[in-house]
Amino acid sequence: MTEHLDMATLSAYLDDELTAADQSHACAHLAVCPQCRGTLADLDKLSQDLRALACPALPAELQARLQRPFRQPPERTWWSRHWAQTVGAAASILLGLLIGSALPGQPSSASPSHNLLAVLGNAPPGALCARPEFCYLKVNLK
């Protein structure tokens, strides 16, 4: 016995959506298979029952809203599109200035005449140099 037809094939057969070769194969199978004929009859009954369902009418307000033409929103200016970003950037700058002014100043050194070790830039030692001793300078503060 051949394999039964699947639901997608039976549904396409019912809706006349099969190609000619598939249609003839389905007809030949349905002629000898009572199980597939029963499934096809169930699908046909279900389809008829769904078509027979009463569709409730839309409320009048919704019908009126659907019949109105769509209108484009008014064109927005640059300021109305970007005001949040502009205000956020200004607030960030102001906060940075306030925090910067609250930080303590540079400590004064007790003895400015002795040698201090200064790091070039703010990179950690050895991060930019092949040999770490080249990253330091001896500075004389006078």
C-alpha positions as CSV (number, residue, x, y, z in Angstrom):
1,M,0.0,0.0,0.0
2,T,1.2,3.5,-0.7
3,E,1.8,6.2,1.8
4,H,-1.1,8.3,2.9
5,L,-1.5,11.9,1.8
6,D,-0.6,14.5,4.3
7,M,-2.8,17.3,5.5
8,A,-1.1,19.9,3.4
9,T,-1.6,17.9,0.2
10,L,-5.3,17.2,1.1
11,S,-5.9,20.9,1.8
12,A,-4.3,21.9,-1.5
13,Y,-6.4,19.3,-3.3
14,L,-9.5,20.7,-1.7
15,D,-8.6,24.2,-2.8
16,D,-7.5,23.1,-6.3
17,E,-3.9,24.3,-5.7
18,L,-2.1,21.2,-6.8
19,T,-0.1,20.8,-10.0
20,A,-1.5,18.5,-12.7
21,A,0.9,15.6,-11.7
22,D,0.1,16.0,-8.0
23,Q,-3.6,16.3,-8.7
24,S,-3.6,13.0,-10.7
25,H,-1.6,11.3,-8.0
26,A,-4.0,12.5,-5.2
27,C,-7.0,11.4,-7.3
28,A,-5.5,7.9,-7.8
29,H,-4.7,7.6,-4.1
30,L,-8.1,8.8,-2.9
31,A,-9.8,6.2,-5.2
32,V,-8.2,3.4,-3.2
33,C,-7.7,4.8,0.3
34,P,-10.8,5.1,2.5
35,Q,-8.8,6.7,5.3
36,C,-7.6,9.6,3.2
37,R,-11.2,10.0,1.7
38,G,-12.5,10.3,5.3
39,T,-9.8,12.9,6.2
40,L,-10.7,14.9,3.0
41,A,-14.4,14.8,3.9
42,D,-13.6,16.1,7.4
43,L,-11.5,18.9,5.9
44,D,-14.3,19.8,3.5
45,K,-16.9,19.9,6.4
46,L,-14.6,22.0,8.5
47,S,-14.1,24.4,5.6
48,Q,-17.8,24.7,5.0
49,D,-18.5,25.2,8.7
50,L,-15.9,28.0,8.9
51,R,-17.5,29.8,5.9
52,A,-20.9,29.5,7.5
53,L,-19.8,31.3,10.7
54,A,-21.3,34.8,11.1
55,C,-18.8,37.5,11.2
56,P,-19.9,40.2,13.7
57,A,-20.2,43.7,12.3
58,L,-17.6,46.3,13.2
59,P,-18.6,49.0,15.6
60,A,-19.6,52.3,13.8
61,E,-16.7,54.2,15.3
62,L,-14.2,51.7,14.0
63,Q,-15.8,51.6,10.5
64,A,-15.6,55.4,10.4
65,R,-12.0,55.4,11.5
66,L,-11.1,52.8,8.8
67,Q,-12.8,54.8,6.1
68,R,-10.9,58.0,6.8
69,P,-7.9,58.6,4.6
70,F,-4.4,58.3,6.2
71,R,-2.7,61.6,6.7
72,Q,1.0,62.1,7.2
73,P,2.2,63.5,10.5
74,P,3.4,67.1,10.3
75,E,7.1,67.6,9.4
76,R,9.2,68.0,12.5
77,T,12.0,70.5,12.9
78,W,15.6,69.6,13.8
79,W,15.1,70.9,17.3
80,S,12.0,68.8,18.0
81,R,13.8,65.7,16.7
82,H,17.0,66.2,18.7
83,W,16.0,68.1,21.8
84,A,16.6,65.1,24.2
85,Q,20.1,64.5,22.9
86,T,21.0,68.2,23.1
87,V,19.7,68.6,26.6
88,G,21.5,65.3,27.7
89,A,24.8,66.5,26.2
90,A,24.5,69.9,28.0
91,A,23.7,68.2,31.3
92,S,26.7,65.9,30.9
93,I,29.0,68.8,30.3
94,L,27.6,70.7,33.3
95,L,27.9,67.7,35.5
96,G,31.5,67.2,34.4
97,L,32.4,70.8,35.2
98,L,30.8,70.6,38.6
99,I,32.6,67.4,39.5
100,G,35.9,68.8,38.1
101,S,35.6,72.0,40.2
102,A,34.9,69.9,43.4
103,L,38.1,67.9,43.0
104,P,41.0,69.0,45.2
105,G,43.9,70.9,43.6
106,Q,47.4,69.5,43.0
107,P,49.3,68.8,46.2
108,S,52.3,71.1,46.8
109,S,55.6,69.3,47.1
110,A,57.6,69.9,50.3
111,S,61.0,70.0,48.6
112,P,60.8,71.1,45.0
113,S,64.6,70.8,44.5
114,H,64.9,67.0,44.6
115,N,64.5,64.7,41.6
116,L,61.1,63.2,41.0
117,L,60.2,60.3,38.7
118,A,57.6,61.4,36.1
119,V,55.6,59.0,33.9
120,L,55.2,60.0,30.3
121,G,51.5,60.4,29.6
122,N,48.9,58.4,31.5
123,A,49.7,55.0,30.1
124,P,50.9,52.3,32.5
125,P,54.7,51.6,32.5
126,G,55.7,49.3,29.7
127,A,52.5,49.8,27.8
128,L,54.0,51.9,25.0
129,C,57.7,51.2,25.3
130,A,59.7,48.1,24.4
131,R,61.8,48.6,27.6
132,P,60.2,50.0,30.7
133,E,63.2,52.1,31.7
134,F,62.7,54.3,28.6
135,C,59.2,55.2,29.8
136,Y,60.4,57.2,32.7
137,L,62.3,60.5,32.9
138,K,64.1,62.0,35.7
139,V,62.8,65.6,36.2
140,N,64.4,68.3,38.2
141,L,61.8,70.6,39.7
142,K,63.3,73.9,40.7
